[in-house]
């Protein structure tokens, strides 16, 4: 018997290429999500970047996995960016990734006074 397919992963992969304006002021999010072979840097088999930007293009929130950082050493693990901080992110599954991302977006929008 074949194991059942994780449809939550399909839902995450379906977000690839989506750009959503999340506020009339022009804040927006972008989803880049690809399934890739499992590696030490990408043990969940995903290459993803989920940034949220201010109207002027400044990245305010971002969730992504291991990658080369221009002018710096390689980010070895999944991480999240919130304003000017970067912290490790412990990927659990696709639904948690999306929920954690939207929670950070909401928190920053409230902190900036855009959402009440």
N, C-alpha and C positions, 0 to 999 in steps of 0.2 A: 504494500500500500504506500502511495506517495504521501509525504507530509503535506499538510495544507499550506498554501502560500500565505505569507503575511501581507494582507491587504493594506495594513497601515503603512507599510513601506511603499506600496503602489501609490497611495495617496500623497506621500511626501514626494515621490518622484514626479508625480503629476504637477507639482508646483513649479518644476523647473521652467525657467524663462518668464515666470509671472512677475510683473512689476505692478504694485498696488499703491495708489495714492490713498493714504489713510486719514487725511485731514484736509479741509478746505484751504488751509494755509500752505499746503504743498509738501508736507512730510510724506515720505514714501519708503516702501520696502521692496526688495528684490530677492528672488530665490534662484539659486544655481545649485542644482542637485543632480549628481550622476552616480550610478552604480558602477563600482570599480572592483578589481580583484582585491581580496583581503590581503593586507600587508601589516607590518608592525606599526606603521604610522596611521593606518586606516583599518583597524581590526573589524570594524562594522561593515566594511565594503562600500562605504559612501565617500564621495568627494563633494563637500557642500560648503556654501557660503550664503549666509542669510543676513544681509545688512539692512539697517534702517537709517535713512538719511534725512537731514533737515532740508528745508527748501533751498538753501544755498549749496547743497551737495555734501556738507560735512557729515561724516558717519558718526552716528550717536550710539548705535547698538550694532553688534555683529556677532554671529555665531559661525565659526568655521573650524575646519580641522587642520591637521599638520600641513605646513607649507613654508616655503622660503619667504622671509620678510625682507623686502628691499632694504639694503644697507645694514642689515642686522643678521644675526645668526638664525638658523631655522627654528620655527616654532614646532616643537617635537610632538605636541599632543593637541587634541581638540581644545578650543579655548573660546571664551566669550569676551567681548569688548563692551564696556559700558562707559560712555563718555570717554574719559582719558585713561581708564584702567583696563588691564588685560588680566584675566584669571583663567586657570584651567577649567575646562568643562568636562564633566563625566557623562559621556553619551550612554544612555540606557536603551532607548528605542526611539523609533520615528515619532510616535505620538508625544512622548515626553520632550523631544527636541523642539517640536513645533510649539507645544504649550509653554516651555521655558522661554523660547524666543518671544512669543507674544506677551508673556508676563513682564519681561524686561522692557519691551516696547511701551507697554502701558505705564510702567513705573516711570520711565524717562519722560513720557508725554505729560504725566501728572506733575513730575518734578519741574518741568519747564513751564508749567502753567497752561499748556495747550489744552489738556483735558482736565476736567474737574473731577 
